[in-house]
Amino acid sequence: MDIFGVGILEIVFILVIAVIVLGPEGMVKSAHSIGKFLRKVIKSPIWAQLMDTQRELREMPTRLVREAGLEEDIRELKKTSQDLRNVDIKATAAAATQSLTKPVSEPTIAPPSLAEPVEIPFAEPVEAVEGPKAPPQEADPPEES
């Protein structure tokens, strides 16, 4: 337990030092005067103003969200995040694994090695060769009647 960043052992140590320095009767008088001072501070209008300011600062984010109309968006985001948490990860992973392990009858994508032009190292370039020429045909012979 920490009070203003001071632990229990530190508080006990401070009290022991105060008893040694002030004595038992001085402790009572100083505690009484500290109590009066704290009551005076808490009852002052400055303290009330500080508390009002603190309350306003605490409520400011909520008021800004309400005024900006972001409450609905925040609810939708929370719902979406909850839906994402509820997704059955194991079932999704099993379905993905099953779809990956199905036998494929025909490849849908050519392997990368066949997608690029292939050079055959031992092939000789082929020159354009004209085939045998057909004998010239004469005009149609006149029809005999």
Protein Blocks (a to p, Z undefined) as FASTA:
>chain_A
ZZehiafklmmmmmmmmmmmnommlmmmmmmmmmmmmmmmmmpmklmmmmmmmmmmmmmm
mmmmmmnopmmmmmmmmmmmmmmmmpcfklmmmmmmmmmmpccfbdfbdcfklmpccddf
kbccdddddddddddddddddddZZ
